[in-house]
Amino acid sequence: MKANLIVGVDIGASLTKSVYSYAVEGVAKPQVGFKTACSMVRKLTKAKYASLLKTVDDNSSLVVFDEGYWLVGNAARGETLKLSATQNKYETAIAKTLALVGQLIAEMRQQGVDEVHVMVGILLPMDEWGDRFALEERLESALWEFEFNGVTVRTAMLNGIHISPEGYGMSQMIETETGGVFIFGHRDVTWLHVDNGSITEGRSKTFAGWGMQRLIKEIDYTFKDELQAAAILFAAGESLKDKYLLQLCSEEDLPRLKEAIAEAREQLWLDLCGEFQSTTYRVVEQVICSGGNAYYWQSKLKTLLERRFDGGAGLRREMEERFPALRGSPLLFRGADIYRFACTLPDFPAVLDLVEA
């Protein structure tokens, strides 16, 4: 049985987000889904790879391509792997994409599918935009044949590979002649300048190292796990809700942690505003703010941008209709860009043409 698989992937530094659709021959409507995965990646020796094959669980994947062996997911977390959130996304994008495609094809095989045609769309950071041609060539080669959890996977290409800069999905929602997109990620903040619906590369900019990761480092407190701390700070919000912060500290330390967060937050926002002066945000008519940490800065962004601020509420409502399990979830903010990007891929099903996976 044959199937067409369309996958949009946002290779996040803290979380890999994907929106996919697959249409199985003889089935009336395609299935669509939203999937996330831990972004940790580790390159392995052949011997280490072989030793892990018997123990890999549903939260991790083992992939082999170009004679390289990779562990992707929760099992790759550890003290020796802290660089995973700081290394270039391009370096690990292929392993993460193959892990995701492998998972989806494994699910499709359970439905009797034995031939898969794949189309992949990837969002790449603007400061890694120059790597897109090499990424496309290597990924296309790897997709023809790779190994997933010890099983050889072969696919055929369906309309090729589509690579766009992070923020492209949100840029397609600009309704004015001039606009912009701020993407607030874990590692970086990105500004995209948009003229008449097209991103102007020369007026766009990545603020490397200015994401949520920087706030965590600025706080005068020692966190055991920076990714966990970032997620909890997001949940705690501006009001610094005790029930979340107590996951990071004792009741005795809570007042000190709150004070440290508040001080670091105000200083970082002041620094960010200084950095943003080098962008065109003041002269455009509409600014869409996205990424998980845009919500964290939302009140300050509204003050900064005034009438130009657009938080993407309409798109999140559409996502909730399409993916009821995401209703009220922070993933609506983190996944908005990849969702809108996936919707622009050729033949991706319209809202009324699908069933939820």
C-alpha positions in Angstrom: 0.0 0.0 0.0 1.3 3.5 -0.9 1.2 6.7 1.2 2.2 10.3 0.8 3.9 11.9 3.9 4.3 15.7 4.3 6.3 16.9 7.3 7.1 20.4 8.5 9.9 20.5 11.1 11.1 23.3 13.4 14.4 22.2 14.7 14.2 24.1 18.0 17.1 24.4 20.4 14.9 23.3 23.4 12.2 21.4 21.6 11.7 20.0 18.1 8.2 20.8 16.8 6.5 19.3 13.8 3.2 19.3 11.9 2.6 16.5 9.5 0.0 15.0 7.2 -0.2 11.6 5.6 -2.6 10.3 3.0 -2.9 6.5 2.7 -3.9 5.0 -0.6 -7.6 4.1 -0.5 -8.3 6.2 2.6 -10.7 9.1 2.0 -9.2 11.8 4.2 -5.5 12.4 5.1 -4.5 12.4 8.8 -2.8 15.4 10.3 -0.9 15.7 13.6 1.3 17.9 15.8 4.3 16.2 17.3 7.1 17.3 19.6 10.3 15.7 20.6 13.2 16.4 22.9 15.9 18.3 21.0 18.9 16.5 22.5 21.2 14.8 20.1 24.4 12.7 20.5 26.7 11.3 17.9 27.7 7.7 18.8 30.3 5.2 18.0 29.1 2.1 16.1 29.6 0.0 19.2 27.6 2.4 21.4 24.9 2.5 18.9 24.7 -1.3 18.8 24.5 -1.5 22.6 21.6 1.0 22.8 19.4 -0.8 20.2 18.0 -3.1 22.7 17.1 -0.4 25.2 15.8 2.6 23.1 12.3 3.7 24.3 9.5 5.6 22.7 11.0 8.9 23.8 14.2 8.4 21.9 15.4 7.3 18.5 18.5 5.8 16.9 19.3 6.7 13.3 22.1 5.9 10.9 22.9 7.9 7.8 26.1 8.8 5.9 27.9 6.2 8.0 27.2 8.2 11.2 25.3 6.9 14.2 23.0 9.2 16.2 20.9 9.1 19.4 18.0 11.6 19.3 15.6 12.4 22.2 15.5 12.1 26.0 18.1 9.4 26.2 20.7 11.9 24.8 20.2 14.2 27.8 23.1 14.4 30.3 25.8 16.4 31.8 28.1 15.8 28.9 25.5 17.0 26.4 24.9 20.6 27.5 26.2 21.9 24.2 23.2 20.5 22.4 21.2 23.7 23.1 24.0 25.9 21.9 25.4 24.1 18.8 24.2 25.0 15.3 20.9 23.6 14.4 22.1 22.6 11.0 24.6 20.2 12.5 21.8 18.1 14.0 18.8 18.9 11.8 19.3 15.8 9.6 19.4 13.4 12.5 16.3 15.0 14.1 14.4 15.0 10.9 15.2 11.4 10.1 14.1 10.4 13.7 10.8 12.1 13.1 10.2 10.6 9.7 11.2 7.2 11.0 8.6 7.4 13.8 5.9 8.4 11.4 6.7 5.7 8.9 6.8 3.1 11.7 3.2 4.2 12.5 2.2 4.0 8.9 3.6 0.5 8.5 1.1 -0.7 11.2 -1.6 0.3 8.7 -0.1 -1.8 6.0 1.8 0.9 4.2 4.9 -0.4 2.4 5.8 2.5 0.0 6.2 6.1 1.3 6.7 9.3 -0.7 8.0 12.0 1.5 8.1 15.8 1.3 9.9 17.7 4.1 9.8 21.4 5.0 12.4 22.7 7.5 12.6 26.1 9.3 16.3 27.1 9.7 17.6 30.0 11.8 18.3 33.1 9.7 21.9 33.1 10.9 22.3 29.6 9.4 20.5 30.4 6.2 23.7 30.1 4.2 23.7 26.3 5.1 20.4 25.6 3.4 21.7 24.2 0.1 24.1 21.8 1.8 21.3 20.8 4.2 18.9 20.2 1.4 21.4 18.0 -0.6 22.5 15.9 2.4 18.9 15.4 3.7 17.6 14.4 0.3 20.3 11.9 0.0 19.7 10.5 3.5 15.9 10.2 3.0 16.4 7.7 0.2 17.7 5.2 2.7 18.5 5.4 6.4 18.3 3.2 9.5 15.7 3.9 12.2 16.0 1.9 15.4 17.8 -0.9 13.6 15.3 -1.1 10.7 16.2 0.1 7.2 13.9 2.8 5.9 13.6 3.6 2.2 11.5 6.5 0.8 10.8 8.2 -2.5 10.7 12.0 -2.8 7.4 13.9 -3.1 7.9 17.5 -4.3 11.3 17.7 -2.8 12.6 19.5 0.3 11.5 23.0 1.2 13.7 25.2 3.5 12.6 28.6 4.9 14.0 30.8 7.7 12.4 30.6 11.1 9.5 33.0 11.2 8.5 32.4 7.6 5.2 30.9 8.7 4.3 33.9 10.8 5.5 36.2 8.0 2.7 34.9 5.8 0.2 36.4 8.2 1.4 40.0 7.7 -1.6 42.0 6.3 0.1 45.3 5.8 2.5 46.6 3.2 5.4 46.6 5.7 5.6 44.4 8.7 7.9 42.3 10.8 8.1 39.2 12.9 9.9 38.7 16.2 10.6 35.1 17.1 11.6 34.6 20.7 13.3 31.2 21.1 15.2 29.4 23.7 18.6 30.3 22.2 18.1 33.3 20.0 15.7 36.1 19.1 15.1 36.7 15.4 13.7 39.8 13.6 12.3 39.4 10.1 11.5 42.4 8.0 8.7 41.8 5.6 7.9 43.9 2.5 4.7 43.1 0.5 4.7 39.5 1.9 8.4 38.8 1.3 11.1 38.6 3.9 13.9 41.1 3.2 17.1 39.3 4.2 19.2 42.4 4.4 16.9 44.1 6.9 16.4 40.9 9.0 18.6 39.9 11.9 19.3 37.2 14.5 20.2 38.2 18.0 22.3 35.1 18.8 22.3 34.2 22.5 19.5 36.6 23.5 16.7 34.0 24.0 15.3 32.5 27.2 18.7 30.7 27.8 20.2 34.1 28.5 17.6 35.0 31.1 18.4 31.7 32.9 22.1 32.5 33.0 21.4 36.1 34.2 19.4 34.9 37.2 21.6 34.8 40.3 20.6 31.2 41.2 22.0 27.8 40.3 19.6 25.6 38.3 20.2 21.9 37.9 18.6 21.7 34.4 18.4 24.9 32.3 15.8 23.6 29.9 13.6 22.6 32.8 14.1 26.0 34.4 13.1 27.8 31.2 9.9 25.7 31.0 9.0 26.4 34.6 9.7 30.2 34.3 7.4 30.2 31.3 4.7 28.6 33.3 5.2 30.8 36.3 4.8 33.9 34.2 5.2 37.5 35.2 3.3 36.9 38.5 6.0 34.3 39.5 3.4 31.7 40.7 4.7 29.8 43.7 3.4 26.4 42.6 5.7 26.4 39.6 8.8 28.0 41.2 8.7 25.5 44.1 9.7 22.9 41.5 13.1 24.8 41.3 13.7 25.7 44.9 12.7 25.1 48.5 10.1 27.3 50.3 13.0 28.9 52.2 14.7 29.9 49.0 11.5 31.1 47.2 11.7 34.8 48.1 15.4 34.9 47.0 14.6 33.2 43.7 11.7 35.5 43.0 13.8 38.6 43.6 16.6 37.2 41.4 14.2 36.5 38.6 12.5 39.9 38.7 15.9 41.7 38.7 17.3 39.6 35.8 14.1 40.0 33.8 14.0 43.8 34.0 17.7 44.0 33.1 17.4 41.6 30.2 14.4 43.5 28.8 16.3 46.8 29.0 19.2 45.1 27.2 16.9 43.6 24.5 15.3 47.0 23.8 18.7 48.4 23.2 19.5 45.6 20.8 16.2 46.1 19.0 17.1 49.6 18.1 19.1 48.1 15.2 16.0 46.7 13.6 13.2 48.3 11.6 10.4 47.5 14.1 9.6 51.2 14.6 8.9 51.9 11.0 6.7 49.0 10.0 2.9 48.8 10.3 2.4 45.4 11.9 4.7 43.2 14.1 3.8 39.6 14.8 5.4 38.2 18.0 5.8 34.4 18.1 7.8 31.7 19.7 7.3 30.2 23.2 9.0 33.1 24.9 7.0 35.8 23.1 4.2 35.0 25.6 6.6 35.5 28.5 7.5 39.0 27.2 3.9 39.7 26.0 3.0 42.6 28.3 6.3 44.4 27.6 6.0 43.8 23.9 2.5 45.3 23.9 4.0 48.4 25.6 6.9 48.6 23.2 5.0 48.0 19.9 1.6 49.6 20.9 -0.9 49.4 18.0 1.5 47.4 15.8 1.6 44.4 18.2 0.0 41.2 16.9 0.3 38.1 19.2 -1.2 35.7 16.6 -4.3 34.9 18.6 -6.3 34.1 15.5 -3.8 31.5 14.4 -3.8 29.9 17.9 -7.6 29.5 17.8 -7.3 27.8 14.4 -4.7 25.4 15.9 -7.0 24.6 18.8 -9.7 23.7 16.3 -7.4 21.5 14.4 -5.6 20.0 17.4 -8.1 19.9 20.3 -5.4 18.3 22.6 -3.4 21.6 22.4 -6.3 23.8 23.8 -4.8 26.2 26.3 -1.3 24.7 26.0 2.0 26.7 25.8 2.7 24.7 22.7 0.3 26.9 20.8 2.9 29.7 21.1 5.9 27.4 20.4 4.3 25.6 17.5 2.5 28.5 15.7 5.3 29.2 13.2 5.8 25.6 12.1 2.0 25.1 11.9 1.6 28.1 9.6 4.7 27.0 7.6 3.3 23.5 7.1 0.1 24.9 5.8 2.0 26.6 3.0 3.6 23.3 1.8 2.3 22.0 -1.5 -0.8 19.7 -1.0 -0.9 20.1 2.7 -4.6 19.5 3.5 -7.0 22.4 4.3 -8.7 22.4 7.7 -11.9 20.8 6.4 -10.1 18.0 4.5 -8.6 16.1 7.3 -9.0 13.9 10.4 -6.9 14.5 13.5 -4.2 11.8 14.0 
